[in-house]
Amino acid sequence: MTVRTRFAPSPTGLLHIGSARTALFNLLFSRHHGGEYLLRIEDTDRQRSTEANTAVILDALDWLGLSPDQPPVFQSTREARHAEAAQALVEAGRAYRAYDTPEELAAMREQARAEKRPPRYDGRWRDRPEAEAPPGIRPAIRLRAPREGETVVEDLVQGTVRVANAEMDDLIILRSDGTPTYLHAVVVDDHDMGITHVIRGDDHLTNTFRQVQIYRALGWEPPAFAHIPLIHGADGAKLSKRHGAVSVLEFRDAGFLPEAVCNYLLRLGWGHGDAEILDRDEAIRLFDLGGVGRAASRMDYAKLTHLNGVHLRRTDDDRLTGEVLTRLAARPDLRVGDTVQARIRALMPFLKERAGTLVQLADAAAFLARQPPLPFDDKAASLLTPENRTRLRELGAVLAETAFSRTSVHAALSAFAERSGLKLGQVAQPLRAALTGSTASPPIDVTLEVLGREESLNRIAAANAGN
């Protein structure tokens, strides 16, 4: 048997981070077993499904490296097949046409509420001859669900789950307008796509009982099911915008690397001993459903940022330089060119040591794309006292005669500090402020070397202008 999984988002909104984890688990499981990972766009909600949302979902999956092995299947193109399966059930006596009027259904629900019981369909057309159908009423098709016994699912994460069939009614599988219901369409699509394992959020668990009944009515073998717990906020509530970013592309825009996001999502509800930092190949090798827990996971943005920093430091400097340049080029106050690119690339090994996100990394590199006079943050401005400005002028004269290699610059700064009766930091910090506009940067000797003599002296002079 070829293992075949699917991710089936609805294009009624952005791709939620919890849905991204579901896609990741489906991909890893199929890859681990040498199978296929497919994508189905469940776009049957005509009012809310949009092409723009579909494009965003595909973009997000591509960014995460979760694109499917085949072109996506669009559920809306398969309505004729869904109707065909429903009609086959009617012909086999496993479903029936129900000619209830909207008023009758409303009265049925109202009576159930008055009697304080669940509003289930009472099956009034289950055995009633169609000859009694009222004129002008287009029927819905309902499954002739079993009324005795129970439906049991051996879930690969939740274990054995069961429900009494008496608690479920004859669900609609085809509406009176000829469109399929979600539960029916999913069964037909999963069967036709050859899906062997349905891995999805545990909020779908109650749907599974009904879907299993449809499978059995159609004479098809249900796939294996695995319902993974949802992701909550740190307070235990359902994850929402009040907790922070929730859509995948928000994490991209916030400067997270896709491999870091996937690494974090993998560890959010799944574990393998002490393994923490995992690339895609290692994740595929280790992943199986036995490591998925049953309790809801809690999103920890601080931990994600820390993990992203680890991945940043492991990432190729050329790639990071490109990411930073793209972000800096979008800022109107900065000028990006070949010289700036070379400077950023040269300093990248030092810049990425302190960054947690690409946004932080770009902010740290922004001084390289500025023209003097630089803007100074409060701490940097406080260092540019009259005494330190005088010292900077003296230091500028020394640097003008110094070879601009890291070794030579460091020796010149150390000698200047010693002659002035100062510690090296007392010299370096005002100089750092003048060169970068802040008090945080790569080592000062490296910064000077990368900026070069002319640019360094121009920035020192600009910091002293007007004094």
VEXLODO-283076 format. One record per atom (N, C-alpha, C): residue in one letter; x, y, z. Coordinates in steps of 0.05 Angstrom, whole numbers, plus 5000, padded with zeros to 4 digits. Atoms other than C-alpha are relative to their C-alpha. Layout:
BEGIN
aXYZ...
END
This chain:
BEGIN
m501749765000m500050005000m501850255000t498649755000t502550694982t498650195019v501149814982v501451175039v499450264985r500749755014r497751785014r498550185020t501449814982t495952385058t499250244984r500949765014r492553035041r499750225021f500649774985f492053735068f497750144986a502549915013a485154035055a499050265012p500949754989p484554775072p497650124985s502249865013s478455205058s500950294995p499049745006p480155855022p498050225008t501849804990t475556275065t501550215017g498349824984g481356635099g502949934996l497150055002l488856635110l500749725011l499150264990l492856005126l500950045029h499549984972h492755945202h502549835007i497550144993i499155715237i499349715009g500850274992g495255115266g499549834975s500450155025s493254905195s502749944988a497350055011a500554975174a501249765014r498950234986r502454475228r498749744990t501450235011t497153995201t501249924973a498750055026a500154065131a502749875004l497350104994l507053945160l499949715009f500250274991f504953315196f499349814978n500850175023n501653045133n502349954982l497750035017l507853175092l502149815012l497950164987l512652875143l499249705001f500950284998f508352255153f500249864973s499950135027s507752115078s502949954992r497250035008r515252235067r501349785016h498850214982h517151795127h499349724989h500850265010h513251225095h500349974970g499550025028g515551365024g497550034983g502549975015g508651585002g499750274987e500649755013e505252184972e498450195018y501449794985y502752845001y498550184980l501749865019l496953174965l498650245013l501449764991l493053824970l497250014987r502749955011r485553934962r499050275011i501149754992i482554624963i497049975002e502950054995e475654564995e498550264997d501149745007d472455154960d497049994994t502850025006t465154954961t498350215014d501449774988d463255545006d500150234980r499949815022r461555984947r500050295009q500149724990q460256604989q502650105011r497649914986r466856615026r502649914986s497650095013s471756234982s500850194977t499149815020t476056694939t502649914988e497550075013e481656624889e502450135014a497949864986a485657124929a500949845025n499450174977n485256684991n501449754992t498650245010t487256074951t502950074993a497249925006a493356454925a501750035025v498649964975v495256644995v500849735013i499550264989i494655925019i502349864985l497950135016l498955664962l502750145004d497649854995d504056224974d501249925027a499150074973a504456055048a501249715001l498950285000l505355305035l502649994985d497450005015d510755444983d502250125018w497949884982w514455895033w500949805021l499350204980l514255345085l501349754989g499050245012g516554825036g498149775002l502150204996l509954455041l498249984975s501550035025s507754464968s499549714994p500850285004p504153824946p501649874978d498650165021d506953264902d498550014973q501649975025q501353384851q498550265001p501649765000p497353984829p497649975018p502250024981p491854154879p497449924986v502750065009v484853864871v498150215012f502049804991f479254374875f497349865004q502450154994q473154084909q497650104984s502349895015s468354554872s499749884972t500250125027t470054204806t498949725000r500750284998r467653534832r497149965009e502750024990e460353684849e498449784986a501450215015a457853224794a500649725011r499250254988r461752654825r498749965027h501350024973h459052804894h497049934997a502850065005a451952804867a499649714991e500250275010e453152154830e500249805024a499750184977a455451814896a497550015017a502449984984a449352084932a497649854987q502250145014q444551824879q500449705001a499550294998a447951144881a499149905027l500950094974l446451114955l496949985001v502950015001v439151264942v499149744985e500850245016e438750714889e500649755016a499450244984a441950234938a498449985026g501750014976g436950404992g501550105025r498449914977r442350705037r499850305005a500649724997a439951415029a497250044989y502749955009y433151735015y499650294995r500749725005r430052364989r498150105021a501649894979a427152805042a498750264990y501549785012y421753305021y499150205022d500849824978d421553725085d500050294990t500049725006t419554445078t501750155020p498549844980p423654985112p498450045025e501649954977e417855115158e499849745018e500050254984e417554375179e502649965015l497450034987l424954365194l500350195023a499849804978a424454995235a498349925024a501750094978a418654715275a501249765014m498750234988m422554075286m502250095020r497849904982r428454465315r498850145024e501349864977e423854895358e498949815020q501150204982q420454285387q502349875016a497750124986a427253985404a501050185022r499149814980r429354615440r498150015023a502049994979a422854635478a500149765018e499750254985e423953915500e502849965011k497250004990k431254075517k501549754992r498550225012r434153555471r501450104975p498549915024p439053605413p498150014976p501849975024p435753855348p500749814978r499450205021r436353205308r497649974982y502150065019y432453035246y498549755009d501550224989d426752565264d499549774980g500250225019g427152135201g497349974987r502850035009r420052285178r499849914971w500150095027w421752155105w501749754995r498250245002r426151545120r498549774986d501650225012d420651045101d497450094988r502549895011r415351495073r500249994969p499950025029p413551385000p500250284987e499549745013e415751934952e497450104987a502549925012a408751934923a498550205018e501349814982e406752334985e501450275000a498449755000a411752884968a498250234993p501549775007p408653574969p500950134974p499249885025p408653934903p501850245003g498349775000g414054434888g502449995019i497850024981i418954184940i502249834988r497650155010r425953984916r501249855024p499150154977p428453424961p503050025005a497250054993a434953374998a500449705002i499450294997i438352695001i501349975027r499050064974r439552425071r501049715002l498950274996l443851835092l498149845018r501650174982r439851255121r502049895021a497950074980a444351225183a499049785018p500850224982p444350615229p499050125026r501249904975r440150715291r500849835025e499250184979e442650135332e503149985001g497150054997g449649985359g501550265003e498249764998e455450475356e502050014977t497949965019t460550755309t502750035014v497450004986v467750625330v502250084981v497749925016v474050955305v502549945016e497450064987e481050695322e501950224991d498549775008d484451365320d503049965007l497250054997l492051355312l501350195021v499049824979v492851925362v498249985025q501949994977q486551925406q499449735011g500750274990g485951175413g497249924990t502750095007t479150825410t498050215008v502249814994v473451325405v497449894988r502550125009r466151135398r497750185006v502449854995v459251425395v497649824994a502450155005a452351115400a498650104975n501349915025n448851125333n497450145006a502449864993a442551355369a500450295004e499549714996e445952015381e500450154974m499649875026m446652155307m497549974983d502450025017d441152295257d500749954971d499650055029d440252205182d501050264988l498949745009l444952755158l499550034970i500349945028i443953105092i502749964986i497550035016i449152895040i499950164974l500349835024l446253284981l497650195006r502049804994r442453934991r497850004978s502249995020s435954084955s500750154975d499049875024d439754534907d502049844984g498250185014g444053944886g502950025008t497349974991t450354164922t500649805023p499450204979p453953664968p500650155027t499149904974t454953775042t503049935004y497150034995y462053815069y500649715007l499350274991l461853135103l499949794978h500250185023h459652775040h502250054980a497949945020a464353134993a502749915008v497450084990v470352995037v500449694997v499850295002v468852245038v500549924971v499750075028v468052204962v502850084990d497449915010d474352614949d502349845012d497850154988d478752244999d500149724987h500050275013h476451574968h501250024972d499149985028d477651804897d502950084998m497249925000m484452104914m501849785012g498550224989g486551454946g501350065027i498849924975i487851775014i499949765020t499950234982t490151245063t500050095030h499949904972h491151685125h499050295000v501149734997v487052295145v501250115027i498749874976i491252725193i499050285001r501249744998r487553335217r499550085029g500449914973g485653745278g497849855014d502050164985d481653415334d497350145001d502649885002d476153925323d498349864979h501550165020h474153465265h499249725010l500550274990l473552855309l497049924999t502950075000t465952885315t499049964971n500850045028n465452935239n500749724990t499050265010t469252285232t497949785003f502050204997f463651865260f498050004977r501949985022r458852115207r501349924974q498750075024q464052045153q500549704997v499750295000v465351325173v497449864991q502650115008q457951185165q499550034970i500249975029i458151475095i501849804985y498250205012y464251045078y498649734999r501250274998r460650425101r497649974982a502350015017a454250605065a500849974970l499050025028l458250675000l501649754995g498550255003g461850015013g502950054997w497149935002w468650355017w501349965027e498550024975e474050225068e500950275009p499149734991p475250845111p503050015002p497149974995p482351115115p500649985030a499349974972a486151115180a499850295007f500449734991f484651725221f502050075023a498349904979a489352135265a499250295006h500949734993h486552745301h501950125020i498049874983i491853205329i498850235015p501149794983p490553685386p500550284987l499849735011l489654425370l502250155014i498149824988i494454985385i498550235015h501249794985h492455465440h502050225006g498349794991g495156125465g501349935027a498750064974a499556165527a498149985023d502050004979d493256275569d498149764998g501650245002g490255625545g497550044983a502349955017a484955965502a500649954971k499650055029k483955845428k501850224989l498149815011l489656175390l498650204983s501249795016s487556845362s501950244998k498249775004k490457515342k500850145025r499349874975r490357765413r502549875012h497650134990h495957265427h502550084983g497749945018g500257515368g499349914972a500550095028a501157305296a498849725000v501250265003v496856725275v500049894971s499950105027s497156695199s502949964992v497250075007v503256395166v501550244988l498649785013l504957005124l500650235019e499349814979e504857435187e502849935012f497450094990f510657015212f502250064980r498149935020r514257115146r500750295001d499649715000d513257865149d501550095026a498749944974a515657865222a502949925001g497250075002g522257585199g500949735010f499450284993f521856845216f500849844976l499150185022l525456335173l498049774998p502050225002p520855795144p500949755014e499150244987e525355245170e499850015030a500349964971a525055535240a497149975008v502850034994v517455585237v499249704999c500750295002c516954855214c501249845023n498750134977n521954635267n498450045025y501649944976y517854985320y497349855000l502650145002l511154705295l500349705004l499550294997l514154005292l500149935030r499650064971r516054045366r497650095016l502449914986l509254345384l497949784998g501950234999g505553715401g501149744991w498750255008w510553205376w502850005012g497450014989g516952965408g501449744994h498350245003h522752485399h502450035018g497949984981g526952445461g500750295005d499149734995d531153065470d500550164974a499649865026a531353245396a498650264999e501249745000e530153985390e500450154973i499449875025i533554275328i500149794978l500350205020l531353875268l499650124972d500549915027d532054005194d498049814987r502150155013r527153725143r500749714997d499250285004d531053095128d499949845026e500150144974e531852915201e497249975010a502850024992a524553075214a498649774986i501250215016i522452605158i500949735011r498950254990r526952055186r498749925026l501050064973l524152105256l497050015004f502849954995f516952305248f498249764997d502250185002d511251835262d497950085020l502249904984l504551915295l500249915029g499750084972g506651545358g501250215018g498849794984g510352165380g498150245005v501949784997v504152615377v498449975026g501550014975g501052785444g497150054997r502849965001r493752835461r499150275011a500749754988a493853485499a500550244981a499749775017a493054165466a502750135005s497549874998s499554535453s499650305005r500249714995r500955255474r502250144985m498149845016m504155755428m501750175018d498049844985d510456065457d501650164981y498649835019y512756645415y502950055007a497249954992a519056765456a501749754993k498550255008k521156035445k500449994970l499850005029l519756105371l502250194991t497949815007t524156725368t502849905007h497450124993h529756375405h500849794980l499450215019l529355785358l500750124973n499449865026n529256255298n502850115001g497349904998g535656575324g502149774996v498250235004v538955885327v500249944970h499950055029h536955765254h501450224985l498749785013l539256455234l503149965001r497150034998r546256305260r501049774984r499250235017r546255665220r499650044970t500849955028t543855985156t502350124984d498049905018d548356135097d499950314999d499849714999d550856865099d499050134975d500949895025d549356985026d496950024999r503050004999r542056795036r499050225019l500949804981l541457235097l500550284989t499549745012t544657815060t497850084981g502249945018g539457755006g497450075014e502449944985e533857735057e500150285012v499749734988v536558355092v499850224979l500149805021l537458735027l497250054991t502849975008t530358595007t498450175020r501549844979r527758885073r501050295000l498949735000l532459485071l499150164976a500849865025a530659644999a497250115001a502849914997a523359725020a499850255018r500149774982r525260285068r500950254985p499449765016p525160985036p502450165011d497949844988d530361265084d502849884996l497550135004l535760785062l500749984970r499050035027r540060715000r501649744998v498850265002v541960014978v501349974973g498650055025g547259864926g502149795004d497950214998d553259424912d501850045024t498249954977t557559764965t498749925026v501550084976v552259675018v499749705001q500250295000q551158954997q502649875009a497550114992a558558815004a500650045030r499649954971r558759135073r498349825017i501850174985i552758745097i501049715000r499050275002r555658095071r502549965018a497550034984a562358225105a499450005030l500749994972l559058375172l497949795009m502250184993m553657835169m500849805021p499350194979p557557325211p499750125028f500149864974f557557845267f497150105006l502749894997l550658155255l498049785009k502050204995k546857495259k500449875028e499650124973e549857305327e498050095020r501849894980r545057755364r497150014991a502649965011a538957735319a498249765006g501950214997g532657335334g498249964976t501650015024t528957505269t501450154978l498949855023l530457775200l499450295003v500549714995v527158425221v502150125018q497949904983q532058495278q502750014986l497550015016l537658295231l500250244981a500149775019a535558825180a500450265016d499649754984d535059355235d502950035009a497249994992a542059175259a501850084977a498349945024a544759245188a499350274987a501049765013a540959885171a502050225000f498049784999f546660345192f501949994976l498250035023l550660075133l498850124975a501349895024a545560345084a499250295004r500649714995r545061045115r502350184991q498049805007q548661665092q500250195023p499749804979p551662145143p498850274991p500050054971p549362515183p498049795007l501750224991l546361915218l498150095021p501849964977p540261915263p501249855024f498950134976f542361745335f497749925019d502050074980d538261355384d500850145026d499549854975d537861625455d502649935013k497550094987k543561215483k502550114985a497749915016a548161395425a500350315003a499949714998a546362135430a501250085027s499049934974s547962135504s503049975002l497150045000l555061905489l501550224985l498749795016l556462485442l500250265016t499649764984t558362965497t502250174988p497849835010p563063555483p502749875004e497450134995e568763165515e500549774981n499750225018n567462555473n500250094971r499849905028r566662965409r502950094995t497249925002t573563265422t501849764996r498550255002r576262565432r499749874972l500550125027l572962335367l501650154978r498449855020r576362895328r503049915001e497250094997e583062675357e500349724989l499950285010l581461955341l499949994970g500249985029g579562145270g502750064988a497449935010a586362445260a501849755001v498450244997v589561795285v499249804978l500950205020l585261355240l500650084972a499449915027a586761785180a502849914991e497350095005e593961545186e500449705004t499950284993t592260815202t499149834976a500850195020a592060235154a497349875009f502650094991f584759995153f499649704997s500450294996s585559265170s499149975029r501050044973r582258975232r502250015020t497850014981t588958855265t501250285005s498849734998s591759555251s498150195015v501949824986v585359905273v499849935029h500250084972h584959505337h502550115015a497549914987a592259675353a499950315004a500149704998a591060425339a498050085022l501949934979l584860445384l501149945027s498850074974s588460085440s502150205008a497849814994a594460555435a498850275008f501349754994f589861165434f498850005028a501250024974a586160925496a502150015022e497850004980e592660795533e501150285004r498949734998r595361495516r498150195014s502049824988s588861805539s499349925029g500650104973g588761415604g497249895003l502850105000l582161085585l500049704995k500450285008k579560375579k499150004970l500750025028l578460135508l497050054995g502949965003g570860125518g499250305001q500649724998q570960865536q500650154974v499449895026v573961005468v498149884979a501550145020a570060485429a497050084999q502949955000q562960665452q499250264986p500749765015p562861395429p500649974970l499350055028l566261175365l497849834987r502250175011r560860635355r497650174995a502449825004a555461165365a500450174975a499549825024a558661615312a499849844974l499950165024l559461045262l497349874993t502450165005t552760695271t497450145009g502449874989g547961165308g498849855023s501050154977s547060655363s502449915017t497850104983t550960315419t500349704997a499850295005a550259615391a500849964971s499150065027s554159365331s502049775001p497850194999p559158845310p502550135013p497649894988p566158925341p500950254985i499449745012i568559635329i502249994979d497950015020d574959435293d499149884974v501150125024v571058995245v498250204985t501849795012t565959555234t501650214985l498349815013l571460045218l501249894974e498850125023e574859565170e498049984977v502050045021v568359425132v499150274989l500849735010l566260155128l502250124983g497749885015g573260345103g500750275011r499049754990r577360955117r498350244994e501549765008e573461465077e497350025013e502749994988e566561275102e500250045030s499749974971s568961205174s500650295007l499349724993l572161895174l497750194994n502349835006n566062205141n497949985022r502050034978r561561915196r501050135026i498949874976i566162155251i499850304997a500249725005a566362845220a497150105002a502849924999a558762865212a498950005029a500850014972a557862665285a500950255015n498849764987n562163275304n499050264988a500949765014a558763755257a498350175018g501549824984g556064365291g500950035028n499149984973n559964265354n502150225003
END
